[in-house]
Amino acid sequence: MYWGRKNEFTTYKNVISVIYNGAIAAGKVYAQREKTGILAESYFIRLKKHKSTHNINLFLASVIEKTLYYKYSREYLATWAGRVENDTIYLPTKKGEINFDFMESFIAELEAERLAELEAERLAELSAYLTVSGLDDYELSEEEKVIVDDFNNISFCAFAIKELFDIKNTNNIISRDIIENSGKTPYLCASAENNSVNSYISYDNKYIDKGNCIFIGGKTFVVSYQEEDFYSNDSHNLALYLRDNKERTKLKQLCLATCVKKSMQHKYSWGNSISHKKITSDIIFLPTKDGKPDYRTMEILISAVQKLVIKDVVLYTDKRVKATKEIITK
């Protein structure tokens, strides 16, 4: 319920708590390793004739809850006297005695399996991220380190959108005309979620818009990079195709999409949406070198960002594994 200060209430350590009241909680049982007190509607129990460990209490709590949870309720409380004290539980035995060693080793084995699962998940996640991003690892190259460290000194200049891009309104397929998940072609909407992909569909090929472009949700000004050919839900949406074909790579366009968003988002809203006509008068601020867009810097910067994000995920997963190990070995 809350964390109290030392000596604020009576505490017990390495015990089992039973909740006796509650619409959902009556009959729930927990192993309490740390010093814990009672606020209301619960009580502690512990073994009479055997020194208990946390692993043994974890095992016992699970067994006891199996008996109590489906028997007791708010209408029939799981109180100790005359009720729970007389209930029966089933425990592992050896030579007619309760087998506490089995309980200890069983929980330890479950914990070891969980750690192995976490380690496997970590490796699988890392492999998946590296595969999707096309990276061998997440360590920054020297060139990427320089770009990241010197980011605040990168020179940005304004360029006319119409000078850099061919601009077109997308085709229009309204949602009631599609069958969701009927194919493999992305069906885009003006949503910021899932890279604007609403579903994957099969439809008339004459309505497909070419990918490898920057997609703008016309009414919401959501901006994304679309690698694959796609269908669009609204002809107000825009597709921007970089005129310099040799620079139309994924990483460079991911940077361009971000620059489009940052350069123009202050202008447009639901009540004042972007249009083909309006965007032809807009400008975009880009990294610059010798008066021209510095596409090399854009590429290195996005590559570095990808690696830093993956590194954060790896570090988070490492911390999760470490925390689990600390809990288990505490």
URDA-V467811 format. One record per residue. N is the residue number from 1. PSI is psi in radians with two decimals (* if undefined). OMEGA is omega as a letter, one per 20 degrees, with the letter a starting at -180 (NA if undefined). NEAR is the number of other ideal C-beta (glycine too) atoms within 12 Angstrom. Layout:
N,PSI,OMEGA,NEAR + N,PSI,OMEGA,NEAR
This chain:
1,-0.78,r,14 + 2,2.94,r,10 + 3,2.19,a,13 + 4,2.98,r,16 + 5,2.80,a,10 + 6,2.39,r,10 + 7,0.21,r,9 + 8,-0.49,r,12 + 9,2.86,r,17 + 10,2.34,a,15 + 11,2.72,r,21 + 12,2.58,a,22 + 13,2.54,r,20 + 14,0.95,r,27 + 15,3.10,r,31 + 16,2.27,r,36 + 17,2.45,r,37 + 18,2.21,r,38 + 19,2.16,a,37 + 20,-0.21,a,32 + 21,2.70,r,22 + 22,2.47,a,20 + 23,-0.62,a,14 + 24,-0.50,a,12 + 25,-0.29,a,25 + 26,2.17,r,28 + 27,0.00,r,34 + 28,2.51,a,28 + 29,2.40,a,35 + 30,2.54,r,28 + 31,2.17,a,33 + 32,1.89,a,29 + 33,-0.75,a,23 + 34,3.01,r,19 + 35,2.16,a,19 + 36,2.50,r,27 + 37,3.02,r,25 + 38,2.21,r,21 + 39,-0.94,a,17 + 40,2.72,r,14 + 41,0.60,r,22 + 42,2.95,r,31 + 43,2.89,r,29 + 44,2.56,r,28 + 45,2.78,r,31 + 46,2.86,a,26 + 47,2.49,a,23 + 48,-0.76,a,9 + 49,0.20,a,9 + 50,2.35,r,18 + 51,2.15,a,13 + 52,2.56,r,29 + 53,2.96,r,25 + 54,-0.66,r,29 + 55,-0.74,r,30 + 56,-0.73,r,33 + 57,-0.63,r,35 + 58,-0.77,r,29 + 59,-0.85,a,36 + 60,-0.72,a,39 + 61,-0.71,r,36 + 62,-0.76,a,26 + 63,-0.78,a,26 + 64,-0.74,a,35 + 65,-0.62,r,29 + 66,-0.60,r,20 + 67,-0.73,a,24 + 68,-0.69,a,37 + 69,-0.65,a,26 + 70,0.00,a,14 + 71,-0.62,a,22 + 72,2.80,a,31 + 73,-3.07,r,20 + 74,-0.54,r,16 + 75,-0.37,r,11 + 76,1.57,a,16 + 77,2.57,r,26 + 78,0.94,r,37 + 79,2.76,a,22 + 80,-1.03,a,22 + 81,2.15,r,11 + 82,-0.11,a,10 + 83,-1.50,a,20 + 84,-0.61,a,30 + 85,-0.37,a,18 + 86,0.00,r,14 + 87,2.80,a,25 + 88,2.39,r,13 + 89,2.76,a,23 + 90,2.20,a,14 + 91,2.70,r,23 + 92,2.50,a,22 + 93,2.83,r,13 + 94,2.11,a,13 + 95,0.72,r,8 + 96,0.00,r,7 + 97,2.65,r,13 + 98,2.28,a,24 + 99,1.46,a,18 + 100,-0.53,r,25 + 101,-0.68,r,20 + 102,-0.76,r,19 + 103,-0.81,a,31 + 104,-0.87,a,25 + 105,-0.58,r,19 + 106,-0.81,r,23 + 107,-0.70,r,28 + 108,-0.67,r,22 + 109,-0.72,r,17 + 110,-0.74,r,20 + 111,-0.72,r,25 + 112,-0.69,r,19 + 113,-0.70,r,16 + 114,-0.73,r,20 + 115,-0.72,r,24 + 116,-0.68,r,18 + 117,-0.76,r,17 + 118,-0.74,r,26 + 119,-0.72,r,21 + 120,-0.72,r,16 + 121,-0.73,a,22 + 122,-0.85,a,25 + 123,-0.68,r,18 + 124,-0.74,r,16 + 125,-0.80,r,24 + 126,-0.79,r,28 + 127,-0.72,a,20 + 128,-0.78,r,17 + 129,-0.74,a,27 + 130,-0.66,r,23 + 131,-0.84,a,14 + 132,-0.69,a,16 + 133,-0.16,a,26 + 134,0.39,a,17 + 135,2.66,r,28 + 136,-0.57,r,15 + 137,-3.12,a,19 + 138,0.26,r,26 + 139,2.32,a,17 + 140,2.41,r,23 + 141,2.94,r,18 + 142,-0.69,r,12 + 143,-0.71,r,18 + 144,-0.68,r,29 + 145,-0.74,a,18 + 146,-0.79,a,17 + 147,-0.78,a,29 + 148,-0.82,a,25 + 149,-0.53,a,15 + 150,0.31,a,17 + 151,-0.75,a,19 + 152,-0.24,r,9 + 153,0.04,r,12 + 154,2.33,a,24 + 155,2.20,r,19 + 156,2.40,r,24 + 157,2.83,a,20 + 158,2.43,r,19 + 159,2.53,r,28 + 160,2.25,r,20 + 161,-0.79,a,34 + 162,-0.34,r,20 + 163,-0.44,a,21 + 164,-0.55,a,33 + 165,2.59,r,35 + 166,2.26,a,23 + 167,2.34,r,32 + 168,2.59,r,23 + 169,2.46,r,23 + 170,2.92,r,38 + 171,3.04,a,29 + 172,2.02,r,22 + 173,1.96,a,32 + 174,2.65,a,17 + 175,-0.53,a,21 + 176,-0.22,a,8 + 177,-0.06,a,17 + 178,2.81,r,27 + 179,1.98,a,16 + 180,2.47,r,17 + 181,0.61,a,15 + 182,-0.07,a,15 + 183,-2.74,a,21 + 184,0.04,a,17 + 185,2.26,a,30 + 186,2.40,r,33 + 187,1.97,a,40 + 188,2.55,r,47 + 189,3.11,a,35 + 190,0.84,a,31 + 191,2.54,r,24 + 192,-0.19,a,20 + 193,2.57,r,14 + 194,0.67,r,15 + 195,0.60,r,24 + 196,0.08,a,35 + 197,2.04,r,32 + 198,-0.65,a,30 + 199,3.07,r,26 + 200,2.18,a,22 + 201,2.92,r,29 + 202,2.31,a,20 + 203,-3.13,a,30 + 204,2.16,a,14 + 205,-0.35,a,15 + 206,-0.23,r,9 + 207,0.05,a,25 + 208,2.39,r,26 + 209,2.49,a,35 + 210,2.45,r,24 + 211,-2.71,a,28 + 212,0.91,a,25 + 213,3.00,r,35 + 214,2.20,a,43 + 215,2.32,r,48 + 216,2.15,r,45 + 217,1.99,a,37 + 218,-0.61,a,35 + 219,-0.34,a,23 + 220,-0.21,a,30 + 221,0.73,r,36 + 222,2.29,a,35 + 223,2.30,r,39 + 224,2.83,r,38 + 225,2.26,r,36 + 226,1.94,a,38 + 227,-0.68,a,24 + 228,2.80,r,25 + 229,2.67,a,26 + 230,2.88,r,37 + 231,2.64,a,44 + 232,2.58,a,42 + 233,-0.06,a,35 + 234,2.30,r,32 + 235,-0.11,r,22 + 236,-0.30,r,29 + 237,2.65,a,43 + 238,2.56,r,44 + 239,2.21,a,40 + 240,2.12,a,42 + 241,2.02,a,28 + 242,2.23,a,34 + 243,-0.58,r,20 + 244,1.66,a,19 + 245,-0.61,a,12 + 246,-0.31,r,10 + 247,0.04,a,25 + 248,1.04,r,29 + 249,2.86,a,24 + 250,-0.89,a,27 + 251,-0.73,a,30 + 252,-0.68,a,33 + 253,-0.45,r,37 + 254,-0.71,r,32 + 255,-0.75,r,39 + 256,-0.72,r,44 + 257,-0.73,r,36 + 258,-0.72,a,26 + 259,-0.67,r,40 + 260,-0.83,a,39 + 261,-0.87,a,29 + 262,-0.58,a,19 + 263,-0.45,a,27 + 264,-0.12,a,30 + 265,-0.40,r,23 + 266,-0.29,a,12 + 267,-0.49,a,22 + 268,2.57,r,28 + 269,3.14,r,14 + 270,-0.69,a,14 + 271,-0.23,r,10 + 272,1.26,a,16 + 273,2.73,r,25 + 274,2.76,r,35 + 275,2.95,r,23 + 276,-0.74,a,25 + 277,-0.77,a,16 + 278,-0.74,a,21 + 279,-0.41,r,35 + 280,-0.24,r,20 + 281,0.00,a,17 + 282,2.82,r,32 + 283,2.77,r,23 + 284,2.42,r,37 + 285,2.17,a,27 + 286,2.68,r,38 + 287,2.42,a,31 + 288,2.55,r,21 + 289,2.21,a,16 + 290,0.66,r,11 + 291,0.11,a,11 + 292,2.76,r,19 + 293,2.30,a,33 + 294,1.43,a,27 + 295,-0.52,r,29 + 296,-0.76,r,26 + 297,-0.71,r,32 + 298,-0.79,a,35 + 299,-0.82,a,28 + 300,-0.71,a,30 + 301,-0.82,a,35 + 302,-0.65,r,33 + 303,-0.75,r,33 + 304,-0.74,r,33 + 305,-0.78,r,26 + 306,-0.82,a,29 + 307,-0.69,a,32 + 308,-0.67,r,25 + 309,-0.80,r,21 + 310,-0.71,r,30 + 311,-0.71,r,25 + 312,-0.72,r,17 + 313,-0.76,r,25 + 314,-0.79,r,28 + 315,-0.69,r,18 + 316,-0.79,a,20 + 317,-0.70,r,25 + 318,-0.73,r,21 + 319,-0.66,r,16 + 320,-0.77,r,22 + 321,-0.78,a,25 + 322,-0.75,r,18 + 323,-0.71,r,16 + 324,-0.72,r,25 + 325,-0.73,a,19 + 326,-0.69,r,13 + 327,-0.76,a,19 + 328,-0.68,a,24 + 329,-0.01,a,14 + 330,*,NA,14
